[in-house]
Amino acid sequence: MANSSTADQEFLEYLVKSLVDHPEDVKVDRKVDEMGVLLSLHVNAVDMGQVVGRQGATAKAIRSLLRIVGVKNNARVNLKIEEPEGSTRAPRAAQGGEGNENI
């Protein structure tokens, strides 16, 4: 990897491109402020499920790995997964309430 200032960004790109079906659509924006490093991840709408995983398990694992890379480089690294254009995900309020009625 390159210097420590972009190691987290390059690591995230490499990791996510290995997971998705459309690696050419993976884009990572990096911002640094007083809170630390913010990596914004953009992927193809079709690949969102692979990046997030069941109950967010894959996203949680990616965040844990980024935290380790950040500690190694003395930086606090946060990940924001951007909602892609044309996403079909239901609004949060409507999720999970279906099929739970007691009969």
C-alpha positions in Angstrom: 0.0 0.0 0.0 1.0 3.6 -0.4 1.7 6.1 2.3 -0.3 5.9 5.6 -2.5 8.9 4.7 -4.3 6.9 2.0 -3.7 3.3 3.1 -7.2 3.2 4.6 -8.8 4.3 1.4 -6.8 1.9 -0.8 -7.5 -1.0 1.6 -11.2 -0.3 1.6 -11.3 -0.1 -2.2 -9.3 -3.4 -2.6 -11.6 -5.1 0.0 -14.9 -4.0 -1.5 -13.8 -4.6 -5.1 -13.0 -8.2 -4.1 -16.6 -8.6 -2.7 -18.8 -7.1 -5.4 -19.9 -8.1 -8.9 -19.3 -4.6 -10.4 -15.8 -3.5 -9.1 -15.6 -0.8 -11.7 -18.4 1.1 -9.9 -16.6 1.1 -6.5 -15.6 4.6 -5.4 -14.2 5.8 -2.1 -14.1 9.4 -1.1 -11.8 10.4 1.8 -12.3 13.4 4.1 -10.2 14.3 7.2 -11.5 16.6 9.9 -11.2 17.0 13.7 -13.3 13.8 14.2 -10.8 11.7 12.2 -11.0 10.2 8.7 -14.4 9.7 7.0 -14.5 7.2 4.1 -17.6 7.4 2.0 -18.2 4.2 0.0 -20.2 4.3 -3.3 -21.1 0.9 -5.0 -23.5 -0.2 -7.7 -27.1 -0.6 -6.4 -27.0 -4.3 -7.3 -24.0 -4.8 -5.0 -25.4 -3.2 -1.8 -26.5 -6.5 -0.4 -23.1 -8.0 -0.7 -21.4 -5.0 1.0 -23.9 -4.8 3.9 -24.5 -8.5 4.3 -27.1 -10.3 6.5 -28.1 -8.0 9.3 -25.2 -5.7 8.5 -22.6 -8.4 9.3 -20.3 -7.7 6.4 -20.5 -3.9 6.9 -19.7 -4.4 10.6 -16.6 -6.6 9.7 -15.4 -4.0 7.2 -15.7 -1.3 9.8 -13.7 -3.4 12.3 -10.9 -4.0 9.8 -10.8 -0.2 9.0 -10.6 0.5 12.7 -7.5 -1.7 12.9 -5.9 0.0 9.9 -6.7 3.4 11.5 -5.1 2.4 14.8 -2.0 1.3 13.0 -1.8 4.7 11.3 -2.9 6.7 14.5 -6.2 7.8 12.9 -9.9 7.3 13.8 -11.5 5.9 10.6 -15.2 5.9 10.1 -17.1 4.4 7.1 -20.3 5.8 5.5 -21.9 3.5 3.0 -23.8 5.8 0.6 -27.3 4.9 -0.6 -27.0 4.3 -4.4 -29.2 6.0 -7.0 -32.3 3.9 -7.8 -32.1 1.9 -4.5 -35.1 -0.3 -3.9 -34.6 -0.5 -0.1 -37.8 0.2 1.9 -37.9 3.2 4.3 -36.7 2.2 7.8 -40.1 2.8 9.4 -41.8 0.2 7.1 -39.1 -2.5 7.5 -39.5 -5.4 9.9 -43.1 -4.9 10.8 -44.7 -7.3 8.4 -45.5 -10.8 9.3 -45.2 -10.3 13.1 -48.9 -10.2 14.0 -50.1 -12.6 16.7 -52.9 -14.9 15.6 
